């Protein structure tokens, strides 16, 4: 009889351990699902931040390129005007020199 009580006791202990193991498995699965959901949320936020940063830097680069182009255009116009004025002054000098040579 004592052996039968020991077997029952061991069987009960085994059932308890199996229940605890099953409960631990369910808890672990739930925690894994929570962790996966949190990881997905973090990844989504990171992707959105990367997209926003990319847009911001793309716009910043476009603005900077536009500004540099406008400065270059303005500088080119100024230099072209200076060359034109210098050429006009020399042209007048050349015409005067040619007229002095041709006309007494």
C-alpha positions as a LaTeX table, in Angstrom:
\begin{tabular}{lrrr}
\hline
Residue & $x$ (\AA) & $y$ (\AA) & $z$ (\AA) \\
\hline
Unk1 & 0.00 & 0.00 & 0.00 \\
Unk2 & 2.76 & 2.30 & 0.79 \\
Unk3 & 4.12 & 1.81 & $-2.71$ \\
Unk4 & 0.74 & 2.71 & $-4.17$ \\
Unk5 & 0.67 & 5.96 & $-2.17$ \\
Unk6 & 4.16 & 6.78 & $-3.39$ \\
Unk7 & 3.13 & 6.17 & $-7.01$ \\
Unk8 & 0.05 & 8.38 & $-6.55$ \\
Unk9 & 2.18 & 11.05 & $-4.96$ \\
Unk10 & 4.68 & 10.89 & $-7.81$ \\
Unk11 & 1.88 & 10.95 & $-10.38$ \\
Unk12 & 0.33 & 14.00 & $-8.69$ \\
Unk13 & 3.72 & 15.71 & $-8.59$ \\
Unk14 & 4.23 & 14.90 & $-12.28$ \\
Unk15 & 0.82 & 16.42 & $-13.13$ \\
Unk16 & 1.67 & 19.55 & $-11.15$ \\
Unk17 & 5.01 & 19.89 & $-12.91$ \\
Unk18 & 3.36 & 19.32 & $-16.30$ \\
Unk19 & 0.81 & 22.06 & $-15.52$ \\
Unk20 & 3.57 & 24.43 & $-14.42$ \\
Unk21 & 5.53 & 23.60 & $-17.55$ \\
Unk22 & 2.48 & 24.26 & $-19.75$ \\
Unk23 & 1.80 & 27.53 & $-17.92$ \\
Unk24 & 5.43 & 28.55 & $-18.36$ \\
Unk25 & 5.22 & 27.68 & $-22.07$ \\
Unk26 & 2.08 & 29.83 & $-22.52$ \\
Unk27 & 3.64 & 32.69 & $-20.59$ \\
Unk28 & 6.79 & 32.45 & $-22.68$ \\
Unk29 & 4.79 & 32.41 & $-25.92$ \\
Unk30 & 2.83 & 35.46 & $-24.79$ \\
Unk31 & 6.05 & 37.29 & $-23.91$ \\
Unk32 & 7.54 & 36.35 & $-27.27$ \\
Unk33 & 4.46 & 37.72 & $-29.05$ \\
Unk34 & 4.69 & 40.93 & $-27.02$ \\
Unk35 & 8.39 & 41.23 & $-27.81$ \\
Unk36 & 7.73 & 40.64 & $-31.51$ \\
Unk37 & 4.99 & 43.28 & $-31.50$ \\
Unk38 & 7.29 & 45.74 & $-29.72$ \\
Unk39 & 10.11 & 44.99 & $-32.17$ \\
Unk40 & 7.74 & 45.53 & $-35.09$ \\
Unk41 & 6.57 & 48.84 & $-33.59$ \\
Unk42 & 10.17 & 49.99 & $-33.06$ \\
Unk43 & 11.11 & 48.95 & $-36.60$ \\
Unk44 & 8.11 & 50.80 & $-38.04$ \\
Unk45 & 9.02 & 53.93 & $-36.08$ \\
Unk46 & 12.65 & 53.67 & $-37.17$ \\
Unk47 & 11.64 & 53.24 & $-40.82$ \\
Unk48 & 9.37 & 56.29 & $-40.57$ \\
Unk49 & 12.15 & 58.32 & $-38.99$ \\
Unk50 & 14.55 & 57.26 & $-41.74$ \\
Unk51 & 11.96 & 58.25 & $-44.35$ \\
Unk52 & 11.45 & 61.64 & $-42.73$ \\
Unk53 & 15.20 & 62.24 & $-42.41$ \\
Unk54 & 15.70 & 61.23 & $-46.03$ \\
Unk55 & 13.01 & 63.65 & $-47.16$ \\
Unk56 & 14.43 & 66.43 & $-44.99$ \\
Unk57 & 17.98 & 65.93 & $-46.23$ \\
Unk58 & 16.82 & 65.60 & $-49.83$ \\
Unk59 & 14.99 & 68.91 & $-49.48$ \\
Unk60 & 17.96 & 70.50 & $-47.72$ \\
Unk61 & 20.30 & 69.34 & $-50.49$ \\
Unk62 & 17.92 & 70.60 & $-53.18$ \\
Unk63 & 17.69 & 73.98 & $-51.42$ \\
Unk64 & 21.47 & 74.19 & $-51.10$ \\
Unk65 & 21.98 & 73.25 & $-54.77$ \\
Unk66 & 19.43 & 75.91 & $-55.77$ \\
Unk67 & 21.18 & 78.52 & $-53.60$ \\
Unk68 & 24.60 & 77.65 & $-55.03$ \\
Unk69 & 23.20 & 77.76 & $-58.58$ \\
Unk70 & 21.65 & 81.18 & $-57.94$ \\
Unk71 & 24.95 & 82.47 & $-56.53$ \\
Unk72 & 26.85 & 81.06 & $-59.51$ \\
Unk73 & 24.36 & 82.62 & $-61.95$ \\
Unk74 & 24.61 & 85.99 & $-60.22$ \\
Unk75 & 28.41 & 85.80 & $-60.18$ \\
Unk76 & 28.48 & 84.81 & $-63.86$ \\
Unk77 & 26.19 & 87.74 & $-64.79$ \\
Unk78 & 28.37 & 90.16 & $-62.81$ \\
Unk79 & 31.55 & 88.86 & $-64.42$ \\
Unk80 & 29.97 & 88.92 & $-67.88$ \\
Unk81 & 28.92 & 92.54 & $-67.34$ \\
Unk82 & 32.42 & 93.45 & $-66.16$ \\
Unk83 & 33.96 & 91.79 & $-69.25$ \\
Unk84 & 31.43 & 93.55 & $-71.48$ \\
Unk85 & 32.23 & 96.93 & $-69.91$ \\
Unk86 & 35.97 & 96.32 & $-70.18$ \\
Unk87 & 35.59 & 95.24 & $-73.81$ \\
Unk88 & 33.44 & 98.28 & $-74.60$ \\
Unk89 & 36.04 & 100.61 & $-73.07$ \\
Unk90 & 38.84 & 98.96 & $-75.06$ \\
Unk91 & 36.74 & 99.04 & $-78.20$ \\
Unk92 & 36.34 & 102.79 & $-77.80$ \\
Unk93 & 40.11 & 103.09 & $-77.30$ \\
Unk94 & 40.79 & 100.93 & $-80.36$ \\
Unk95 & 38.36 & 102.96 & $-82.48$ \\
Unk96 & 40.01 & 106.21 & $-81.32$ \\
Unk97 & 43.47 & 104.82 & $-82.05$ \\
Unk98 & 42.40 & 103.63 & $-85.50$ \\
Unk99 & 40.80 & 106.98 & $-86.27$ \\
Unk100 & 43.97 & 108.81 & $-85.22$ \\
Unk101 & 46.00 & 106.63 & $-87.54$ \\
Unk102 & 43.63 & 107.04 & $-90.48$ \\
Unk103 & 42.61 & 110.64 & $-90.03$ \\
Unk104 & 45.21 & 113.37 & $-89.83$ \\
\hline
\end{tabular}
